[in-house]
Amino acid sequence: MQERKRNQAKVTFAARSVVANDLTRVLPLADAPAIGDVVLVEVLSLGKHSTIETHDGITLNIFPGVQLITVFGNRYATDQYEGYVPQQVVEECDLLSVGGVCGEVVSAHDTMAVPTRLRVLGRFVDDLDRTINVRNFGLRPQASLPHGEVILVVGSSMNAGKTTTVGTLCRSLSQTGFQVAAAKVTGTAAGKDLRYFESCGASPVLDFTLGGYPSTYMLDEQDLLDLYMRLLSHLRASQPDYIVLEVADGILQRETAMLLAMPEFRATIDHVVFAASDSLGMAYGVQMLREAGWPLRATGGLITRSPLAVREAEAVIQLPCLSLKRMMSAELIACFSAPDVAGEPLLALQRAA
């Protein structure tokens, strides 16, 4: 097999856990790629993504002919693409995310442009010609004791306001004098949200790419739990007062639902904040979480842009629906001190009112 040399290729965010000195030798694909395989690609044509995010968080424009170091992975994004790692050797593939995850698009939101198309030049290999995979560079478990209260932020869907909620929680708590750590547990590689958490006062800020995955879609239960526990061990080791976690997409999404069903995950969570974009999504999500016994303290998200929608939701859910302004106030800490409100169906609450 002919060996290719890396030619000033840009290392994308999805490959940030790989040691740069290991990315020197490229051979043609020998077998169907696996999740996490690191590959050298060339941009063939521009579509949805005309920029990429590099391993150090810089956003660069890309053009046909530019070479990138990307990572094969799956993507689940109801407002963008559904994409998967190819099941056979391929010469071309799609750019699934700005963070450098590549694969094959199988469905897309009808507002989406065609994906940016890539030529696969080869796979990066080590000195024994073994394919380099980001899973081999993930964080190892850190010896740490439980430390700090863990706040879980989940939502009704993609773009429901979870990331803004996490950032505002971090900002409010850190400005109050607490030490806050944060993590994005699931999703698809991109650094913008992590930098937002850092800007809001969280430190450290971790995500699944540091755990060795370009994305978390289609991981099995054990790998997902192992990833979470490794990230949590590193967050705990920093001895924060609060750990704020974001789980991507909505509570019906595959990996989110898997985590919520795991007793091991549940045992680590002290508080839950639910984000939604409308009152019906808010009501149904709150009911599901309550019936499952989760310690739901407050709600928020895009719905809070409308005071009328907030009043509509609060009348049914009997929980605070916190705008960003309210989240920055003393009301937030009061929510975390409130007793659990357990499992009555919301319709019963409406009738009682």
N, C-alpha and C positions, 0 to 999 in steps of 0.2 A: 504494500500500500504506500502511495506517495504521501510524504509528510508535508504539510503546509506550515508556513511560519506566520505568526501573528504580526499584522502590519498596522501598528498604531490604532488598533481597535479600541473602542470605548467600552469600559467595563460598566455594565448597567447595575442598577440598584439590586436586582434580584440575585446578583452574584457577589454581593458585598461581603459575605462571610468567607469567601475563598481567598487564600493568601495569593497576592498578585504574582509572586515568583513561581507559583505552581502553574500559571497559565502561559506556558511557553511552547508546548508541542500540540499540534493538531493533526488528527488522522480522519479519513472519511468515516462516516457512520457505518458500523459493521452490523448492527442489529437495530431493531426498533428502539427508539429512545425511551428512557424512563424518567419519571418525575425527578427533577433535580439535576439532570445531566446538563453540563455546561458546554455550550456550542458557540462556534464562530459563525456569524452570519453576515450577509451583505444586503443592504437595502435595495430591493428591486423597484418598488413603486410606493409612493406615499398614499395613505388613506386616512383613516381616523387619527392616527398618531403621527404627527410631524415633528415631535420632540421626544427625547428620552431623558430619563433621570439616571445620572451616573451613580456609581457606588458611594461617592462622597456627597450626594445630595444636590449636585449641580444639574440644572435642566439645560440641555443642549438641543439645538435644532439638528435634524437629520435630513439627508438628501440621498437620492439614488447613488449607489456606489460606496456609501459610507459603511465601514465594517463595525460590527457591534459584538460584544460578548454577552450572550443572553442565556437564559435557562429555560428548559422545557418544563411546563407546568400546566395545570388546568385553571380555568377561570369560570366563576359563577357571578354574573353581574346582570341583574334583571333589567337595568337601564342601559346596559351596554352589550357585552358579548357573553355567550356561552361557548367555551372552547376547551379542547382536550389535547393531551399529549398524543401524537400520532401512534398508531398501532403497527406501523411498518416503517422501513427506511424511507426517508423522504428527501427530495432535493430542494423543496420549497416549503415554507410554512407562513403563518400569520403572526404579527406582533399583537399579542393579546392585551398588553398593558404598557403604560408609560414607564413602568419600572423594569421592563425588559423580560417579561414572561412571554414565551413563544409557544405556539401550538397550532391547532386547526380550529377555526371558528365553525360551529355547526348551527348556531342561531344568533340573531341579533335583534335588539330593539329597533322598531321601524324608523326611528329618527337617526340611527347610526349610519355613518359613512362606511364604505367598504374598509376592511382592515388594511393596514400597511403590510405589504408583501415582502418576504425575506427569502434570500437564497441561502441554503444551509451549506456552508463551506466545509464543515467538519466538526468533530468533537474534540475537546481538550482531553489529553491523556497524560498519565504520569510516566515515570521512567520504565514501568513494566507494561506500558500500553493499555492500562486500565482507564476507563472513562472517568474523568473527574466529575464528582457529583457533590452538590452543596450539602447533602445530608451528612457527609463525612466531616464537615467543618462547623456543625452546629454546637452551640453552647453545651457543655457537660453539666450534669447536676451539681449544684453548689450546696455544700453543707450549711444549713441554716435552720433556725427555729422559727415557728410562726411568730410574726412580728407585724403589728399594725392591723388596722381594720381594712377589709377588702370590699370595695364597692364595684359591683358589676353593672355595666351599662349595656342593655340590649334594646332592640327596637322592633318596630312593626315591619320594616322593609329597608332596603337600600335607600340612602338619601332621606332618612327620617329625622336626621339631626343628632345621631349618636356621637359623632366625632366632636361636634361643637359642644355637646353636653359634657363629654369627657374633659375637654380642654377647659371649659368653664368651671367644672368641679375642681380641677387641679388649680386653677387660678384663685378661686375663692378660698380653698383650703390653705394653699401656700401663703396667700396674703394674710390669712388669719394667724399664721405662725407655725403651721404644721409642715412637717417634711412629707412630701408626696412623691410616690413612684407611680409609673404608668406603663401599660403595655397594650398593644393591639394583638390579640390572641389569634384571630383568624382573619382571612381576607386574601388579597392578591398584592404582591410586592409593590410598594410605593412609599416614598419617604415623606411626602408633604404632611400627612397627619401626625407623624412622629415629631417632626420639627415644630408643629403647632403645639403639641403637648409640652415640648421643651420650653417653648416661648411662654407657655402658661405656668411655668414653674415646676414642672415634674422633673425629677432626676433620681434614678436613671429612667430612661425610656427604652423599652425593648419591643421587639415584635418577632413574628414567626420566622422571618428571614434569618435572624440571628440564631434561631433554633434549627436552621438547616432546611428550610422549605421555601420555594418561590411563591407558593400559595398553599392554601389548606384544603381546597375543594377536592373531594374524593379520598381524603385520608381515611384509613380505617380507625376504629375506636381506640385501639391501644396506642397507635402512633399519635393520635390527637391528644389523648390524655397524657402521654409521656411528654409531648411538646409543652403542654400547659404546665405540668409540674416542674419541668426544667426552667421555664421562664419565671414561674412563681418563686422558685428557690433563689434565683438571682435577685429578684425584687426584694424578697425578704432579707437577703444578706445585707442590703443597704440600710436596714433598720428604720424604715419609714413609719410615720404615724398612720398614713393611709396609702393603700394601693388601689389605683383606679384602673379597671380593665374594660376594654371594648371588645365585644364579639360582633363580627360583621353581619351585614344583611339583617333579615328578620328572624323572629323566633321559630318560624316554620321552615327555615332553610336547613339543609341536611346537617352540616357540622354544628350549627347553633343548637338545633334540636338534640343532637347527640350529646353535646356537653351538658345541656340542661337536664338530661335524663341520667347522667352519671352521678351516683352517690359520692364518689371521690371528689368530683368538682363541686358539688353542692356543699360538701363539708368545709370548703375553704372560703365560702362567701358569707359576708356579714350583712351587706346591704345591697338592694337592687334599685336601680333607677331605670324607668322604661321611657323610651322616646318614640313618638309617633307624629305623623303629619296631619292627622284628622281625628275627629272625636270617635268615629266608629272603630277605626283601627286601634285607638287608645283603649276604648272600652273592652274590646275583645281580647287584646293583649294583656290588659290588667287582669281580666277574669281568668285567662289561662294561667298566668303566673300565680295568682292567689290560690286557685284550685290545686296547683302543684305544691303549695306551701312555701313559696319563695318569700323572703323578707323584703317585701316591696315598700320602699320609703317615700318615693316621690316619682313624678313623671315630668317630661319636658319634650323637647324636640321642636320641629317646625311648626307644630300646632300653636305654639306660644306666640307666633307672630300676629295672631288674631286674638285680642282679648275676649271677643264674643265666643270664639271656639273654645277658649280656655274655660270660660264659665259653663259652657255646654258640657264639656268633659268632666269638670270637677263636680257638677251636680250628680253625675252618675257614678264616677269611680270613687268618690269620697277620699281622695288623696290630693295633695298639692300638685298642681300642674305649673311648674316653675319656669317663668321667663328667665332670660339671662340676667336681667336686673334682680329678680327675686333670688336667683341662685347665688348671686354675689353678696347677698345680705345674710344676716344672722338666721334667717328662716331656714337656711340649708342645714346648719348644725342641729337645729331643732328637729328637722326631719329624721336625722340619724339617731336621735334620742327617743323617737316615738316608738310605742309598742307595735308589734306586728298586727296587721289587719288580715285575718285569715279568711278563708275559703268560701264565704257566702257567694252564690251567684249574683251577678250585678242586677238581674231583673228583680230579684228579691229585694235588693237595696232600693231599687226604684219604687217598688210597691210600698215599702216601708216609709219612703219619703212622702 
